[in-house]
Amino acid sequence: MTASPERFRYVAYGLLGMPLAMATLPVYVHIPAYYAMNLDMGLAPLGWVLFTARLFDTAQDPFWGMWIDRLDTKVAPLLIAAATIFVLAFAGLWLPPTGRGSTVAWLAAMLALTYSAHSFITICYLAWGASLNGCTQALLSATAWREGAGLAGIMLASVIPAAIMANGIDAISTGMGFYNLSFALLFAVSLYALLQFAPAWRKTEHVTPPFFESAKALAKNRRFMGLLLPYFLNAVAMSLPATLALFYIRDQLKSPAWAPAFLLSYFASAVCGLPFWTKLASRTGPARCWCLGMLMAVLAFCGAALLGDGDRWSYFAVCISAGFALGADLAMPPVLFARTVRDGEGSGAYFGIYTLLSKLALACTGLSLPLLTYAGYQPGAGPSMPLVALYAGLPCVIKLLVISLMWRSDEKVSE
């Protein structure tokens, strides 16, 4: 097969990352701000709803992963059904009923449906890419196209929902309605491309063991277990700024109108950085590449801790440098996890744990909102040291710890 058709197959595989990201960023970044700032939901109940929903989402992932390993290659009907639920539940998040109690219940229900459908689709999607485990370059190529498309979707999601929300609550229903329609159409096209043109999912031919035996097999995989703590801690370090970004921009920088531009510069830089990190990883190895990316992110967020009212251009520099480093955070961990899958094993169980850790991190960072409330922070009240500490300071400390752990693990930079 020539290079061009092969590249087309990777593009067909990676395209689904775009609509997945178009929904993921608003759910994790804009929905908390929307319910707090536009619907006047208190930070404490909002934080607990986010924590509970994300904890539910976290708990189901290992079961999804092991169940997916038991499926044959004919998963198309299930993917289509999950995509339909995902699209409808995401639209429902922006159309809550009136009344404080009903709004809380609606948010919890829509989040549960969105997370469940997203979990199934994502684990299938990651396991599909990980089936190319026979060649590191193939893994890097599949991951690069997937994460590149995801970053393109994130750029759209970082600008359009923020711009819609800036126009006031009366414009949100109409604006997000058009956004949801575009998202649904793109999801349909990308899912069709995945099912028709992507490289075949090379599911292993083996008898899948019972659940507890699968769990024991994972626990005995030393390389896999050595990645769990570093990946989880780094996911926490990434989730804290994502959860608090709009609060930081509005209250610390006093520049809410600039939020779309800040987010766009951050994710555009990640798109530009992704080819660099992918090429670097082919020379140095994904673990070393990941460590270098995390170190660059630490340097960037140290700068964010020093900014205040009106420091817009300095914050652009932070967004560009931290965004460039984000490419390593997105591309390297999936490759490292895929390389721990042993011959004859299904990758669904591995990526069920992978997504579990991502969502457990998000659940934990959801508690940052009630924590800020207890520390005296009030949205719209202006600069806040607790906000800066959680947005910029704590992620730097965590990432330095992750770098230390990676250097000492079996997946360290000497690979």
C-alpha positions, 0 to 999 in steps of 0.5 A: 500500500502506498503512503497516501492511501495509508495516510488516508486510513489514519485520517479516517480513523482520527476524524472521530476525535474532532466531534468527541472533543467538540462535546467534551470541552463544553461539558468539562469547561463551559457547563460548570461556568454556564450553570454557575454564572447564567443559571445561578446554581451555587458552587457547592451543589454544582461541585457535588453534582459534578463530583458525583456524576464524574465518580459514576462515570469513573466506576463504569469504565473498567466494566465497559473495557472488559465487556468490549473485549468480549465483543466481536469486531461487529461493534458498529450498531453499538457505536451508532446507538451510543453516538445517538445517546451522546448527541441527544444528552449533550443537547439536553445539557443546554436546555435545563428546566426551570426551578432550582431542584429540577435543574440540579436533577436534570444536570445530573441525569444528562451528565450520566447519559453523556458520560456513559455514551462517551465512555463506551465510544472512547474506550472502543476508539482507543482500543481500536487504535491500540490494536496497531500495537505491532509497530510503534510508528503506527501507534504514533501515527494513529495517535497523532491523527486522533489527537490532532483532530481532537485538538481541532475540535477543541479549538472550535469548542473553545471559541464558539460556546464561549462566544455564545455564552458571552451574549447572555442567557437569552442567546444561549439556547438558540446559539447552542442549538446550531452548535449541537446540530453541527456537532451531530452532523460531524459526528455522523460523518466521522463515525461513518469514516471510521467504520468504512475506511479506517484500518481494521480493528485487529481484535485478538483471537483468544478466550476472554477470561472472567472479570476477576481473572482479567483484573488479576492479569492487569494487576500482574502487568508491572509495566502497566501498573507502573504507569497508573499513578503518574498518569492519574496525577498528571490528569489531575494537573491537567484537569484543574486548569481546565475546570478553573480557566474561565474563573481565572480569566474573569476574576484574576485577569478581569478579561472575560471577553478575551476568553475565546482568544485565550482558549483558541491560542492554547489549543492552536499551539497544541496543534502546532506542537503535536507534530513536533512531539510525535517526531521527537518521540520517534527519536527519544521514546514516548516516556522521555518526550512526555517528561520534556513536555511536562517540564515545559508546562510547569515553566508556563504555569509558573508564569500564570501564577504571577499574573493579575489584572490586565496582563492579557499579553503575558497570559497569551504567552502562557497559553501559547507555551502551555498549549505547545506542551499539551501536545505531549500530554495528549499523545504520549500516554496512550502510546505508553499504555498501548505498549504495555498490552501483552500479546494475546490480550484485549486492549479494552480492559487496559483502556477502561482503566486508562479512561477511569483514571482520566475521569477520576481525576476530573471527579477530584478536580470537581471538588475544587469548586466547593473547596474554593467556596470554603476558602472564601472565593466568590465568582465575580469578586475579583482576584483571589489567591486560592484561585491562583493556587489551584489554577496554576500553583498546584498543577506545577507541583503535581507535574514535577512529582510525575516527572520524578515518578517517570524517571524512576519507573520501568517506563522511564527515559532510558527505554 
